[in-house]
């Protein structure tokens, strides 16, 4: 009963906060799914929530659409028919591993139909992604320090892991880097390689991907090193895949690598801070994304409670800092750029809000629209447009 009342309150609050934005770009609409922490001590949630998001910037709450444990990272497949969630738990069926849940999208209602759940291969999976064919899913198991590979069946359900690759090593921070902590994994745009960010070893580990078998084999060289103690967390490819941008959680920096698509190798060219020069507080970066235009890069600061904005030099990939924008909330864990590239939506985990910003297409600047969604413990946002 308490959960029902709480969800009703959240839904009502979201409806009250829903207002149209000024920019109109037609009547296109998407489903926006938000993953949350269900075990958050002050803002426990039901699982995954959905909203109908229009190109004008208007959003309409659809309520909780799937009850599942700690869906802290979501990914939608390219067919826009399925959503997958990393269930960030330490155990699954009594064993030390989290799980990955598969859902089918109901295009009419936005609700998610549970398909199945499989062991992630290690405890506390914090990131999931799909290869470019949609046939393989990758799970980054943070506390397990390993990377799982899973077949995606034609009906959207997941098979048991075809491989679980254990990372080894440590780095200079004896508390947070005492062993490998795989934080994310991404298939390259040409689907030939998988790049995995390991916070514990200060490495981006590169694998050859056999897309026929779902097999991963180490590239040569097998990894690119970042500054000791920096803690790589997430990464983003530039628009033309000539550059890779790696966010370091513990230093709150972005490191630029020139990417050799033929060899899968990374050559470091720049590291730049995400924070003001006079900032003296705790550094804790979370998410990174390149704007669809390829001109701008955004990254979130969880302790500074801001989105850092950068301009991208198309020829060199170099970043120029363009300031930090307050997210009007606490602990911006994740953010997403809408499919039109007109809005950035920042998920403030600890203040229970998603705040909308309009993106200036000429400068990349962010301006609050005034629209705020109230939702418990939001940590991941994805869009889908099922046919």
C-alpha positions as a Markdown table, in Angstrom:
| # | Residue | x | y | z |
|---|---|---|---|---|
| 1 | Unk | 0.0 | 0.0 | 0.0 |
| 2 | Unk | 2.8 | 2.4 | 0.9 |
| 3 | Unk | 4.4 | 1.8 | -2.5 |
| 4 | Unk | 1.1 | 2.4 | -4.3 |
| 5 | Unk | 0.6 | 5.7 | -2.5 |
| 6 | Unk | 4.1 | 6.8 | -3.1 |
| 7 | Unk | 3.9 | 6.0 | -6.8 |
| 8 | Unk | 0.6 | 7.9 | -7.0 |
| 9 | Unk | 2.2 | 10.9 | -5.4 |
| 10 | Unk | 5.2 | 10.8 | -7.8 |
| 11 | Unk | 2.9 | 10.5 | -10.8 |
| 12 | Unk | 0.7 | 13.4 | -9.6 |
| 13 | Unk | 3.8 | 15.6 | -8.9 |
| 14 | Unk | 5.2 | 14.8 | -12.3 |
| 15 | Unk | 1.9 | 15.8 | -14.0 |
| 16 | Unk | 1.9 | 19.1 | -12.1 |
| 17 | Unk | 5.5 | 19.7 | -13.3 |
| 18 | Unk | 4.8 | 18.9 | -17.0 |
| 19 | Unk | 4.7 | 22.0 | -19.1 |
| 20 | Unk | 5.3 | 22.6 | -22.8 |
| 21 | Unk | 8.6 | 24.1 | -23.8 |
| 22 | Unk | 8.8 | 27.0 | -26.2 |
| 23 | Unk | 10.6 | 25.4 | -29.1 |
| 24 | Unk | 8.3 | 23.4 | -31.5 |
| 25 | Unk | 9.8 | 20.9 | -33.9 |
| 26 | Unk | 6.8 | 19.0 | -35.1 |
| 27 | Unk | 4.7 | 16.3 | -33.5 |
| 28 | Unk | 7.3 | 13.5 | -33.2 |
| 29 | Unk | 7.2 | 11.7 | -29.9 |
| 30 | Unk | 9.3 | 9.2 | -28.1 |
| 31 | Unk | 9.0 | 7.0 | -25.0 |
| 32 | Unk | 11.5 | 8.1 | -22.3 |
| 33 | Unk | 12.4 | 5.4 | -19.8 |
| 34 | Unk | 14.1 | 6.2 | -16.5 |
| 35 | Unk | 15.9 | 3.6 | -14.4 |
| 36 | Unk | 16.1 | 4.2 | -10.6 |
| 37 | Unk | 17.5 | 2.7 | -7.4 |
| 38 | Unk | 14.8 | 0.7 | -5.6 |
| 39 | Unk | 16.9 | 0.4 | -2.5 |
| 40 | Unk | 17.7 | 4.1 | -2.0 |
| 41 | Unk | 17.4 | 4.8 | 1.7 |
| 42 | Unk | 15.5 | 8.1 | 1.3 |
| 43 | Unk | 13.8 | 7.8 | -2.1 |
| 44 | Unk | 13.0 | 4.1 | -2.8 |
| 45 | Unk | 11.3 | 3.6 | -6.1 |
| 46 | Unk | 9.4 | 0.9 | -8.0 |
| 47 | Unk | 11.8 | 0.3 | -10.8 |
| 48 | Unk | 11.5 | 1.7 | -14.3 |
| 49 | Unk | 9.3 | 4.7 | -15.1 |
| 50 | Unk | 8.1 | 6.0 | -18.4 |
| 51 | Unk | 7.2 | 9.3 | -20.0 |
| 52 | Unk | 6.0 | 10.3 | -23.4 |
| 53 | Unk | 8.4 | 13.0 | -24.7 |
| 54 | Unk | 7.5 | 15.2 | -27.6 |
| 55 | Unk | 9.9 | 17.1 | -29.9 |
| 56 | Unk | 8.5 | 20.3 | -28.5 |
| 57 | Unk | 10.0 | 19.3 | -25.1 |
| 58 | Unk | 6.7 | 18.5 | -23.5 |
| 59 | Unk | 6.6 | 15.3 | -21.4 |
| 60 | Unk | 3.7 | 13.3 | -20.2 |
| 61 | Unk | 4.2 | 10.8 | -17.3 |
| 62 | Unk | 3.0 | 7.2 | -17.8 |
| 63 | Unk | 3.9 | 6.1 | -14.3 |
| 64 | Unk | 6.0 | 3.1 | -13.2 |
| 65 | Unk | 6.0 | 0.6 | -16.1 |
| 66 | Unk | 8.2 | -2.3 | -14.8 |
| 67 | Unk | 9.0 | -3.4 | -11.2 |
| 68 | Unk | 12.6 | -4.7 | -11.1 |
| 69 | Unk | 15.4 | -4.4 | -8.6 |
| 70 | Unk | 17.8 | -1.5 | -8.9 |
| 71 | Unk | 17.7 | -0.9 | -12.7 |
| 72 | Unk | 20.6 | 1.5 | -12.5 |
| 73 | Unk | 21.4 | 1.5 | -16.3 |
| 74 | Unk | 19.2 | 1.0 | -19.2 |
| 75 | Unk | 19.7 | 0.5 | -23.0 |
| 76 | Unk | 17.1 | 0.3 | -25.8 |
| 77 | Unk | 17.8 | -1.8 | -28.8 |
| 78 | Unk | 18.0 | -0.4 | -32.4 |
| 79 | Unk | 14.7 | -1.9 | -33.4 |
| 80 | Unk | 13.1 | 0.1 | -30.6 |
| 81 | Unk | 11.2 | -2.9 | -29.4 |
| 82 | Unk | 13.2 | -3.9 | -26.3 |
| 83 | Unk | 14.8 | -2.4 | -23.2 |
| 84 | Unk | 17.4 | -4.0 | -21.1 |
| 85 | Unk | 18.3 | -3.1 | -17.5 |
| 86 | Unk | 21.3 | -3.8 | -15.3 |
| 87 | Unk | 20.0 | -4.9 | -12.0 |
| 88 | Unk | 22.7 | -3.5 | -9.8 |
| 89 | Unk | 22.6 | -6.1 | -7.0 |
| 90 | Unk | 25.3 | -8.0 | -5.2 |
| 91 | Unk | 23.6 | -11.4 | -5.4 |
| 92 | Unk | 21.3 | -13.2 | -7.8 |
| 93 | Unk | 19.5 | -16.4 | -6.8 |
| 94 | Unk | 21.8 | -16.7 | -3.8 |
| 95 | Unk | 25.0 | -16.3 | -5.7 |
| 96 | Unk | 27.5 | -13.4 | -5.8 |
| 97 | Unk | 26.2 | -11.9 | -9.1 |
| 98 | Unk | 23.7 | -9.3 | -10.2 |
| 99 | Unk | 21.4 | -9.7 | -13.1 |
| 100 | Unk | 20.3 | -8.3 | -16.5 |
| 101 | Unk | 16.5 | -8.0 | -17.2 |
| 102 | Unk | 15.0 | -8.0 | -20.7 |
| 103 | Unk | 11.7 | -6.2 | -21.5 |
| 104 | Unk | 9.5 | -5.8 | -24.6 |
| 105 | Unk | 8.0 | -2.3 | -25.2 |
| 106 | Unk | 4.3 | -2.0 | -25.6 |
| 107 | Unk | 4.2 | 0.8 | -28.2 |
| 108 | Unk | 0.6 | 1.8 | -27.4 |
| 109 | Unk | 1.0 | 2.2 | -23.6 |
| 110 | Unk | 4.7 | 2.5 | -23.1 |
| 111 | Unk | 4.6 | -0.3 | -20.5 |
| 112 | Unk | 7.3 | -2.9 | -20.4 |
| 113 | Unk | 6.6 | -6.6 | -20.6 |
| 114 | Unk | 9.1 | -8.7 | -18.6 |
| 115 | Unk | 10.8 | -11.3 | -20.9 |
| 116 | Unk | 13.5 | -12.9 | -18.7 |
| 117 | Unk | 16.4 | -12.3 | -16.4 |
| 118 | Unk | 19.9 | -13.8 | -16.5 |
| 119 | Unk | 22.9 | -13.6 | -14.2 |
| 120 | Unk | 25.2 | -10.8 | -15.1 |
| 121 | Unk | 28.3 | -12.9 | -14.4 |
| 122 | Unk | 29.4 | -10.8 | -11.4 |
| 123 | Unk | 28.1 | -8.6 | -8.6 |
| 124 | Unk | 26.8 | -5.1 | -9.0 |
| 125 | Unk | 26.4 | -4.7 | -12.8 |
| 126 | Unk | 26.4 | -1.0 | -13.4 |
| 127 | Unk | 26.3 | -0.7 | -17.2 |
| 128 | Unk | 24.8 | -2.5 | -20.2 |
| 129 | Unk | 25.2 | -1.9 | -23.9 |
| 130 | Unk | 24.5 | -3.7 | -27.2 |
| 131 | Unk | 26.7 | -4.3 | -30.2 |
| 132 | Unk | 25.8 | -2.7 | -33.5 |
| 133 | Unk | 23.9 | -5.7 | -34.7 |
| 134 | Unk | 21.7 | -5.9 | -31.6 |
| 135 | Unk | 22.6 | -9.6 | -31.3 |
| 136 | Unk | 25.0 | -9.3 | -28.3 |
| 137 | Unk | 24.7 | -7.5 | -25.0 |
| 138 | Unk | 27.6 | -6.5 | -22.8 |
| 139 | Unk | 27.4 | -6.2 | -19.0 |
| 140 | Unk | 30.0 | -4.3 | -16.9 |
| 141 | Unk | 30.1 | -5.9 | -13.5 |
| 142 | Unk | 31.6 | -3.3 | -11.2 |
| 143 | Unk | 32.4 | -5.2 | -8.1 |
| 144 | Unk | 33.1 | -8.4 | -10.0 |
| 145 | Unk | 35.7 | -6.7 | -12.1 |
| 146 | Unk | 34.5 | -8.6 | -15.1 |
| 147 | Unk | 32.7 | -8.2 | -18.4 |
| 148 | Unk | 29.9 | -10.4 | -19.5 |
| 149 | Unk | 28.7 | -11.2 | -23.1 |
| 150 | Unk | 25.1 | -12.4 | -23.7 |
| 151 | Unk | 23.3 | -13.5 | -26.8 |
| 152 | Unk | 20.1 | -11.6 | -27.6 |
| 153 | Unk | 17.4 | -13.9 | -29.0 |
| 154 | Unk | 15.0 | -12.9 | -31.8 |
| 155 | Unk | 12.1 | -12.4 | -29.3 |
| 156 | Unk | 14.3 | -10.0 | -27.3 |
| 157 | Unk | 15.1 | -12.3 | -24.5 |
| 158 | Unk | 18.6 | -13.0 | -23.3 |
| 159 | Unk | 20.6 | -16.2 | -23.3 |
| 160 | Unk | 23.0 | -17.2 | -20.6 |
| 161 | Unk | 26.5 | -15.6 | -20.9 |
| 162 | Unk | 28.6 | -16.8 | -23.8 |
| 163 | Unk | 31.6 | -15.4 | -22.1 |
| 164 | Unk | 32.6 | -13.7 | -18.8 |
| 165 | Unk | 36.0 | -12.1 | -19.0 |
| 166 | Unk | 37.8 | -11.3 | -15.7 |
| 167 | Unk | 40.0 | -8.2 | -15.5 |
| 168 | Unk | 43.0 | -8.3 | -13.2 |
| 169 | Unk | 45.2 | -5.6 | -11.7 |
| 170 | Unk | 44.9 | -2.6 | -9.4 |
| 171 | Unk | 46.1 | 1.0 | -9.2 |
| 172 | Unk | 47.3 | 3.7 | -6.7 |
| 173 | Unk | 44.1 | 4.3 | -4.7 |
| 174 | Unk | 44.2 | 1.4 | -2.3 |
| 175 | Unk | 40.6 | 1.9 | -1.2 |
| 176 | Unk | 38.9 | 2.3 | -4.6 |
| 177 | Unk | 41.4 | 0.6 | -6.9 |
| 178 | Unk | 42.3 | -2.5 | -4.9 |
| 179 | Unk | 41.3 | -4.6 | -7.8 |
| 180 | Unk | 39.7 | -4.3 | -11.2 |
| 181 | Unk | 36.3 | -2.5 | -11.4 |
| 182 | Unk | 34.8 | -2.7 | -14.9 |
| 183 | Unk | 32.5 | 0.3 | -15.2 |
| 184 | Unk | 31.3 | 0.2 | -18.8 |
| 185 | Unk | 31.8 | -1.4 | -22.2 |
| 186 | Unk | 31.0 | -0.1 | -25.7 |
| 187 | Unk | 31.1 | -1.6 | -29.2 |
| 188 | Unk | 33.0 | 0.5 | -31.8 |
| 189 | Unk | 30.8 | 2.1 | -34.5 |
| 190 | Unk | 32.1 | -0.5 | -37.0 |
| 191 | Unk | 31.4 | -3.3 | -34.5 |
| 192 | Unk | 35.0 | -4.7 | -34.8 |
| 193 | Unk | 36.0 | -3.8 | -31.2 |
| 194 | Unk | 34.7 | -3.5 | -27.7 |
| 195 | Unk | 36.2 | -0.8 | -25.4 |
| 196 | Unk | 35.8 | -1.4 | -21.7 |
| 197 | Unk | 36.6 | 1.3 | -19.1 |
| 198 | Unk | 38.1 | -0.2 | -15.9 |
| 199 | Unk | 38.1 | 2.2 | -13.0 |
| 200 | Unk | 40.2 | -0.1 | -10.8 |
| 201 | Unk | 43.2 | -0.5 | -13.2 |
| 202 | Unk | 43.1 | 3.0 | -14.9 |
| 203 | Unk | 42.8 | 1.4 | -18.3 |
| 204 | Unk | 40.5 | 1.3 | -21.3 |
| 205 | Unk | 40.8 | -2.4 | -22.3 |
| 206 | Unk | 40.3 | -3.1 | -26.0 |
| 207 | Unk | 38.9 | -6.4 | -27.4 |
| 208 | Unk | 38.4 | -7.7 | -30.9 |
| 209 | Unk | 34.7 | -8.6 | -31.3 |
| 210 | Unk | 33.7 | -11.7 | -33.2 |
| 211 | Unk | 30.1 | -10.7 | -34.0 |
| 212 | Unk | 29.2 | -14.2 | -35.3 |
| 213 | Unk | 30.1 | -15.9 | -32.0 |
| 214 | Unk | 30.0 | -13.1 | -29.5 |
| 215 | Unk | 33.6 | -13.8 | -28.6 |
| 216 | Unk | 36.1 | -11.2 | -27.3 |
| 217 | Unk | 39.8 | -11.5 | -27.7 |
| 218 | Unk | 42.4 | -9.0 | -26.4 |
| 219 | Unk | 43.6 | -6.4 | -29.0 |
| 220 | Unk | 47.3 | -5.6 | -29.4 |
| 221 | Unk | 48.1 | -3.5 | -27.5 |
| 222 | Unk | 45.4 | -4.8 | -25.1 |
| 223 | Unk | 44.7 | -1.5 | -23.4 |
| 224 | Unk | 45.3 | 2.3 | -23.2 |
| 225 | Unk | 46.4 | 3.7 | -19.9 |
| 226 | Unk | 45.1 | 6.8 | -18.1 |
| 227 | Unk | 46.7 | 8.8 | -15.3 |
| 228 | Unk | 47.2 | 6.7 | -12.2 |
| 229 | Unk | 44.3 | 7.2 | -9.8 |
| 230 | Unk | 42.0 | 8.9 | -12.4 |
| 231 | Unk | 39.4 | 6.0 | -12.5 |
| 232 | Unk | 38.0 | 5.8 | -16.1 |
| 233 | Unk | 34.2 | 5.3 | -15.9 |
| 234 | Unk | 32.4 | 6.0 | -19.2 |
| 235 | Unk | 33.5 | 6.9 | -22.8 |
| 236 | Unk | 32.0 | 8.3 | -25.9 |
| 237 | Unk | 33.0 | 8.1 | -29.6 |
| 238 | Unk | 33.2 | 11.3 | -31.6 |
| 239 | Unk | 30.8 | 11.7 | -34.5 |
| 240 | Unk | 33.1 | 10.3 | -37.2 |
| 241 | Unk | 34.8 | 7.8 | -34.8 |
| 242 | Unk | 38.2 | 9.3 | -35.2 |
| 243 | Unk | 38.3 | 10.2 | -31.5 |
| 244 | Unk | 37.3 | 8.6 | -28.2 |
| 245 | Unk | 36.5 | 10.7 | -25.1 |
| 246 | Unk | 37.1 | 9.0 | -21.8 |
| 247 | Unk | 35.6 | 10.3 | -18.5 |
| 248 | Unk | 37.6 | 9.7 | -15.4 |
| 249 | Unk | 35.4 | 9.6 | -12.3 |
| 250 | Unk | 38.0 | 10.2 | -9.6 |
| 251 | Unk | 39.8 | 13.1 | -11.3 |
| 252 | Unk | 36.7 | 14.6 | -13.0 |
| 253 | Unk | 38.6 | 14.9 | -16.3 |
| 254 | Unk | 38.0 | 14.0 | -19.9 |
| 255 | Unk | 40.9 | 12.4 | -21.8 |
| 256 | Unk | 40.9 | 12.6 | -25.6 |
| 257 | Unk | 42.3 | 9.7 | -27.6 |
| 258 | Unk | 42.8 | 9.5 | -31.4 |
| 259 | Unk | 41.2 | 6.3 | -32.4 |
| 260 | Unk | 42.6 | 4.0 | -35.1 |
| 261 | Unk | 39.5 | 2.2 | -36.3 |
| 262 | Unk | 41.6 | -0.4 | -38.3 |
| 263 | Unk | 43.8 | -1.4 | -35.4 |
| 264 | Unk | 41.4 | -0.6 | -32.5 |
| 265 | Unk | 44.3 | 1.4 | -30.9 |
| 266 | Unk | 44.1 | 4.6 | -28.8 |
| 267 | Unk | 46.6 | 7.4 | -28.8 |
| 268 | Unk | 46.2 | 10.0 | -26.0 |
| 269 | Unk | 46.2 | 13.6 | -27.1 |
| 270 | Unk | 44.7 | 15.7 | -24.3 |
| 271 | Unk | 43.3 | 15.7 | -20.8 |
| 272 | Unk | 41.1 | 18.5 | -19.6 |
| 273 | Unk | 39.3 | 19.2 | -16.3 |
| 274 | Unk | 35.5 | 19.2 | -16.0 |
| 275 | Unk | 35.6 | 21.6 | -13.1 |
| 276 | Unk | 36.3 | 25.3 | -12.5 |
| 277 | Unk | 39.9 | 26.1 | -11.8 |
| 278 | Unk | 39.1 | 27.3 | -8.2 |
| 279 | Unk | 37.1 | 24.2 | -7.2 |
| 280 | Unk | 38.4 | 22.6 | -4.0 |
| 281 | Unk | 35.7 | 20.0 | -3.3 |
| 282 | Unk | 35.4 | 16.3 | -3.9 |
| 283 | Unk | 35.7 | 15.2 | -7.5 |
| 284 | Unk | 33.2 | 12.7 | -8.8 |
| 285 | Unk | 32.3 | 12.6 | -12.5 |
| 286 | Unk | 29.6 | 10.3 | -13.9 |
| 287 | Unk | 28.3 | 10.5 | -17.5 |
| 288 | Unk | 29.6 | 11.7 | -20.9 |
| 289 | Unk | 28.0 | 12.2 | -24.3 |
| 290 | Unk | 28.8 | 13.8 | -27.6 |
| 291 | Unk | 26.0 | 15.9 | -29.2 |
| 292 | Unk | 24.5 | 14.4 | -32.4 |
| 293 | Unk | 26.1 | 17.3 | -34.3 |
| 294 | Unk | 29.5 | 16.2 | -33.2 |
| 295 | Unk | 30.3 | 19.8 | -32.2 |
| 296 | Unk | 29.8 | 19.6 | -28.4 |
| 297 | Unk | 30.6 | 17.3 | -25.5 |
| 298 | Unk | 28.8 | 17.2 | -22.2 |
| 299 | Unk | 29.9 | 15.5 | -18.9 |
| 300 | Unk | 28.3 | 15.4 | -15.4 |
| 301 | Unk | 29.9 | 16.4 | -12.1 |
| 302 | Unk | 28.1 | 14.6 | -9.2 |
| 303 | Unk | 29.7 | 16.6 | -6.3 |
| 304 | Unk | 29.8 | 19.9 | -8.1 |
| 305 | Unk | 26.2 | 19.3 | -9.3 |
| 306 | Unk | 26.8 | 20.5 | -12.8 |
| 307 | Unk | 27.1 | 19.6 | -16.5 |
| 308 | Unk | 30.4 | 20.6 | -18.0 |
| 309 | Unk | 30.2 | 21.9 | -21.6 |
| 310 | Unk | 33.0 | 21.5 | -24.1 |
| 311 | Unk | 33.5 | 22.5 | -27.8 |
| 312 | Unk | 35.0 | 19.9 | -30.0 |
| 313 | Unk | 37.6 | 20.8 | -32.7 |
| 314 | Unk | 36.5 | 18.7 | -35.7 |
| 315 | Unk | 40.0 | 18.4 | -37.1 |
| 316 | Unk | 42.0 | 17.5 | -34.0 |
| 317 | Unk | 39.3 | 16.3 | -31.6 |
| 318 | Unk | 40.6 | 18.7 | -29.0 |
| 319 | Unk | 38.2 | 20.0 | -26.3 |
| 320 | Unk | 37.8 | 23.6 | -25.2 |
| 321 | Unk | 36.0 | 24.2 | -21.9 |
| 322 | Unk | 32.8 | 26.3 | -22.2 |
| 323 | Unk | 31.9 | 26.3 | -18.5 |
| 324 | Unk | 29.7 | 24.3 | -16.1 |
| 325 | Unk | 25.9 | 24.6 | -15.8 |
| 326 | Unk | 24.2 | 23.8 | -12.4 |
| 327 | Unk | 21.7 | 20.9 | -12.7 |
| 328 | Unk | 19.4 | 22.5 | -10.2 |
| 329 | Unk | 19.5 | 19.3 | -8.1 |
| 330 | Unk | 21.9 | 17.0 | -6.2 |
| 331 | Unk | 24.1 | 14.3 | -7.7 |
| 332 | Unk | 23.5 | 14.4 | -11.5 |
| 333 | Unk | 24.4 | 10.7 | -12.1 |
| 334 | Unk | 23.2 | 10.4 | -15.7 |
| 335 | Unk | 21.9 | 12.7 | -18.4 |
| 336 | Unk | 20.5 | 12.1 | -21.9 |
| 337 | Unk | 20.3 | 14.2 | -25.0 |
| 338 | Unk | 16.9 | 13.8 | -26.7 |
| 339 | Unk | 16.9 | 12.3 | -30.3 |
| 340 | Unk | 16.4 | 15.7 | -31.9 |
| 341 | Unk | 19.5 | 17.1 | -30.2 |
| 342 | Unk | 17.4 | 20.0 | -28.9 |
| 343 | Unk | 17.2 | 19.1 | -25.1 |
| 344 | Unk | 19.5 | 17.7 | -22.4 |
| 345 | Unk | 17.8 | 16.0 | -19.5 |
| 346 | Unk | 19.8 | 15.8 | -16.3 |
| 347 | Unk | 18.9 | 13.1 | -13.7 |
| 348 | Unk | 19.6 | 14.3 | -10.2 |
| 349 | Unk | 19.8 | 11.1 | -8.2 |
| 350 | Unk | 19.8 | 12.4 | -4.6 |
| 351 | Unk | 17.3 | 15.2 | -5.1 |
| 352 | Unk | 14.8 | 13.1 | -7.0 |
| 353 | Unk | 14.4 | 15.2 | -10.1 |
| 354 | Unk | 15.0 | 15.3 | -13.9 |
| 355 | Unk | 15.7 | 18.9 | -15.1 |
| 356 | Unk | 15.4 | 19.9 | -18.8 |
| 357 | Unk | 17.8 | 22.2 | -20.6 |
| 358 | Unk | 17.5 | 23.6 | -24.1 |
| 359 | Unk | 20.6 | 23.2 | -26.2 |
| 360 | Unk | 21.8 | 26.1 | -28.3 |
| 361 | Unk | 22.7 | 24.5 | -31.6 |
| 362 | Unk | 25.2 | 27.2 | -32.4 |
| 363 | Unk | 27.1 | 27.3 | -29.2 |
| 364 | Unk | 26.1 | 24.1 | -27.2 |
| 365 | Unk | 25.1 | 26.3 | -24.3 |
| 366 | Unk | 22.5 | 24.9 | -21.9 |
| 367 | Unk | 19.5 | 27.0 | -20.7 |
| 368 | Unk | 17.0 | 25.6 | -18.2 |
| 369 | Unk | 13.5 | 25.3 | -19.8 |
| 370 | Unk | 11.8 | 25.5 | -16.4 |
| 371 | Unk | 10.5 | 21.9 | -16.7 |
| 372 | Unk | 11.2 | 19.6 | -13.8 |
| 373 | Unk | 10.1 | 16.0 | -13.3 |
| 374 | Unk | 9.9 | 14.7 | -9.7 |
| 375 | Unk | 10.9 | 11.0 | -9.6 |
| 376 | Unk | 12.6 | 9.0 | -6.9 |
| 377 | Unk | 16.3 | 8.2 | -7.3 |
| 378 | Unk | 16.6 | 8.7 | -11.1 |
| 379 | Unk | 19.9 | 7.2 | -12.5 |
| 380 | Unk | 19.5 | 6.4 | -16.1 |
| 381 | Unk | 17.5 | 7.8 | -19.1 |
| 382 | Unk | 17.0 | 6.2 | -22.5 |
| 383 | Unk | 14.7 | 7.0 | -25.4 |
| 384 | Unk | 12.8 | 4.7 | -27.7 |
| 385 | Unk | 10.4 | 5.2 | -30.6 |
| 386 | Unk | 8.6 | 1.9 | -31.3 |
| 387 | Unk | 6.7 | 1.5 | -34.5 |
